[in-house]
Amino acid sequence: MRSHPSRSRAKDRGISTSVLGRPEFLSLNSPPRNHSKAWRRSGPSRSQPTQASENTHTHAEPPDEDCMLLNPSFRGIAVSSLLAVDICLSKRLSVCVQAGSPWSSMRSGVTLLALTGHGVTWVCGTLVCLSQSHTPAGQELLINLLIALVLDLLTVAGVQKLVRRKGPWDSSAGLPHTHSFPAGQASRAALVSRFLLSHLDLAVPLRVLLVLWAGLAGLSRVLLGQNRLSDVTCGFALGFLHSGLMETVWVSSSACRALLSIGTFSWGSAR
């Protein structure tokens, strides 16, 4: 005999209610709670912050360092390419770094050429010439040159401390090694050459030799492996900037005589 359909449905409902009445299925019968209201009324409990922290850790976005730039900008590509070319050319031009280098026989001469652009050399030479000068025009020129050299030394040292860029090679070819950017020898060579060309009436061969000396003094640092081409280029630009700045803040002849009188008075009183 076939059972009545209503009776079979009632049996299914009774079985389902008995199954849902078990302890493990009680959460399905209970209505959903409003967690935000319960949080506001009862305050934070110990379990809820842990769950929230777990959710934040699981759903947190990765930091920017972990993300790979799939579409870099044109500026970034250009800067990276220029730096790569700069490093490659500087490495190839470093032919006087070690004893086994291609131009190792010219290493002493290149080192001497680099020393001609050193700040100590020019400051000491200017002080010696100033002590032997007795004309107001010569004293004015030498005092302004000394101020320009001191300004250049301080600026280059400050920028080098800020940038802290090392040279292409670790070995120093007999010279005191500092940070490479910007190149101090190149800055001094550009400053002195432009200063002397502007204030001295030199013949054409001497002018050509002065310009050649400035270029070779800056290039010698690249040959010795202590500077890159970009360091020397920025050093030349900084030297030209200092020379132009001294033209605007030029110390007059009367001020130079006052400075010399103060210096001689203090030196005589000290003796």
C-alpha positions in Angstrom: 0.0 0.0 0.0 1.2 3.5 -0.8 1.6 5.9 2.1 -0.1 9.2 2.0 2.0 12.0 0.9 1.1 14.2 3.8 2.2 11.6 6.2 5.6 11.2 4.5 6.1 15.0 4.6 5.3 15.0 8.3 7.8 12.3 9.0 10.5 14.2 7.0 9.8 17.3 9.0 10.0 15.4 12.3 13.4 13.9 11.3 14.7 17.3 10.2 13.7 19.0 13.4 15.2 16.2 15.5 18.5 16.5 13.6 18.6 20.3 13.9 17.8 20.0 17.6 21.3 18.5 18.3 23.9 20.6 20.1 26.2 20.9 17.1 23.4 22.4 15.0 22.0 24.9 17.5 23.9 27.8 15.9 21.9 27.3 12.7 18.6 27.8 14.5 19.7 30.9 16.4 19.1 34.3 14.7 22.2 36.3 13.6 23.5 38.7 16.1 24.4 42.4 15.5 28.1 42.4 16.5 28.5 46.1 16.2 25.7 46.8 18.7 27.0 44.2 21.0 30.4 45.7 20.8 29.1 49.2 21.6 26.9 48.0 24.5 29.1 45.5 26.3 32.5 47.0 25.3 35.5 45.1 23.9 36.0 41.6 25.1 39.1 39.5 25.0 38.1 37.3 22.1 36.9 40.0 19.8 40.1 42.0 19.5 42.1 38.8 18.7 39.6 38.0 16.0 39.8 41.5 14.6 43.6 41.5 14.7 43.6 38.1 12.9 41.3 39.4 10.2 43.5 42.5 9.7 46.6 40.3 9.4 44.9 38.0 6.9 43.3 40.7 4.8 46.2 43.3 5.1 47.6 44.5 1.8 51.3 44.0 1.1 53.6 47.0 1.6 54.9 49.0 -1.3 58.4 47.5 -1.2 57.0 44.0 -2.0 55.1 45.3 -5.0 56.9 45.0 -8.3 56.7 48.0 -10.7 55.5 46.4 -13.9 55.2 49.8 -15.7 58.1 52.1 -14.6 58.1 55.7 -15.6 60.2 57.0 -18.5 62.1 59.2 -16.1 63.2 56.2 -14.0 64.3 54.3 -17.1 66.3 57.3 -18.3 68.0 57.9 -15.0 68.9 54.2 -14.6 70.3 54.1 -18.2 72.4 57.1 -17.6 73.8 55.8 -14.3 74.7 52.5 -16.1 76.5 54.3 -18.9 78.3 56.5 -16.3 79.5 53.4 -14.4 80.6 51.5 -17.5 82.5 54.4 -19.0 84.2 55.3 -15.7 85.3 51.7 -15.2 86.8 51.6 -18.7 88.6 55.0 -18.2 90.1 53.9 -14.9 93.4 52.8 -16.5 95.8 54.0 -13.8 94.2 52.3 -10.8 96.6 49.5 -10.0 100.2 48.5 -11.0 98.8 46.0 -13.5 96.6 48.6 -15.3 97.2 49.4 -19.0 98.6 52.9 -18.2 100.4 51.9 -15.0 103.6 53.5 -16.2 101.9 57.0 -16.3 100.4 56.5 -12.8 102.8 58.8 -11.0 102.4 61.6 -13.6 98.6 61.4 -13.4 98.8 61.4 -9.6 100.9 64.6 -9.8 98.4 66.2 -12.1 95.6 65.4 -9.7 97.5 67.0 -6.9 97.7 70.3 -8.8 93.9 70.6 -8.4 93.9 69.8 -4.6 92.5 72.4 -2.3 95.5 72.5 0.1 97.8 73.2 -2.8 95.9 76.2 -4.0 95.2 77.6 -0.5 98.8 77.4 0.5 100.0 78.8 -2.8 97.6 81.7 -2.5 98.7 82.5 1.0 102.4 82.5 -0.1 101.7 84.8 -3.0 99.6 87.1 -0.7 102.5 87.4 1.7 104.8 88.4 -1.1 102.4 90.8 -2.8 102.7 94.6 -2.1 100.4 96.1 -4.7 96.7 96.8 -3.9 95.5 95.2 -7.1 97.4 92.0 -6.5 96.3 91.8 -2.9 92.6 92.4 -3.9 92.8 89.6 -6.5 94.5 87.1 -4.1 92.1 87.8 -1.2 89.1 87.2 -3.5 90.7 84.0 -4.8 91.4 82.8 -1.3 87.7 83.5 -0.3 86.5 81.6 -3.4 88.8 78.6 -2.6 87.6 78.4 1.0 84.0 78.6 -0.2 84.6 75.9 -2.7 86.2 73.6 -0.1 83.4 74.0 2.4 80.7 73.5 -0.3 82.3 70.4 -1.7 82.9 68.9 1.7 79.3 69.5 2.7 77.8 68.0 -0.4 80.1 65.0 -0.2 79.0 64.4 3.4 75.4 64.5 2.4 75.6 62.3 -0.7 78.2 59.8 0.6 78.9 58.4 -2.9 81.9 56.1 -3.2 84.2 55.9 -6.1 84.2 53.2 -8.8 87.2 51.6 -7.2 88.0 50.9 -3.6 91.8 51.4 -3.9 93.2 54.9 -3.7 96.2 55.6 -5.9 98.3 57.2 -3.2 95.8 60.0 -2.6 93.6 60.6 0.4 90.3 59.0 -0.5 87.1 60.7 0.4 83.6 60.6 -1.0 83.5 61.0 -4.8 80.5 63.3 -5.5 81.2 66.0 -6.5 84.9 65.8 -7.6 86.8 68.4 -5.6 89.7 68.6 -7.9 87.4 69.3 -10.9 85.6 72.0 -8.9 88.8 73.8 -8.0 90.2 73.5 -11.5 87.1 75.1 -13.0 87.0 77.8 -10.3 90.7 78.8 -10.7 90.7 78.7 -14.5 87.6 80.8 -14.9 88.8 83.2 -12.1 92.2 83.7 -13.7 90.8 84.0 -17.2 88.4 86.7 -16.1 90.9 88.9 -14.1 94.3 88.3 -15.8 95.3 89.5 -19.2 96.9 86.4 -20.5 98.2 85.5 -23.9 96.2 83.1 -26.1 98.6 80.1 -25.6 98.5 80.6 -21.8 94.7 80.7 -21.9 94.6 77.4 -23.9 97.0 75.8 -21.5 94.9 76.9 -18.5 91.8 75.4 -20.0 93.6 72.2 -20.9 95.0 71.9 -17.4 91.5 72.3 -15.9 90.1 69.5 -18.1 93.0 67.2 -17.4 93.0 67.8 -13.7 89.4 66.7 -13.5 89.9 63.8 -15.9 92.9 62.5 -13.8 90.6 61.6 -11.0 88.7 59.3 -13.4 91.9 57.7 -14.6 92.9 57.0 -11.1 89.6 55.4 -10.3 88.5 57.8 -7.6 85.7 59.6 -9.4 83.1 58.9 -12.0 82.4 61.0 -15.1 79.3 62.3 -13.5 81.3 63.4 -10.4 83.7 65.3 -12.5 81.0 66.9 -14.6 79.1 68.1 -11.5 82.5 69.3 -10.0 83.1 71.5 -13.1 79.6 72.9 -12.9 80.0 73.7 -9.2 83.4 75.4 -9.8 81.8 77.6 -12.5 79.0 78.4 -10.1 81.4 79.5 -7.4 83.3 81.7 -9.8 80.1 83.5 -10.9 79.1 83.9 -7.2 82.4 85.6 -6.4 81.8 88.1 -9.2 78.6 89.2 -7.4 80.1 89.4 -3.9 83.5 90.8 -4.9 85.5 92.3 -2.0 86.7 95.8 -2.8 90.3 97.0 -2.5 89.6 99.1 0.6 88.0 96.1 2.3 91.0 94.0 1.4 93.4 96.5 2.9 91.3 96.6 6.1 91.4 92.8 6.3 95.2 92.8 5.7 95.7 95.5 8.4 93.7 93.5 10.9 95.6 90.4 10.0 99.0 92.1 10.3 98.0 93.7 13.6 96.9 90.5 15.1 100.0 88.7 13.9 102.3 91.4 15.2 100.5 91.5 18.6 100.7 87.7 18.8 104.5 87.9 18.2 
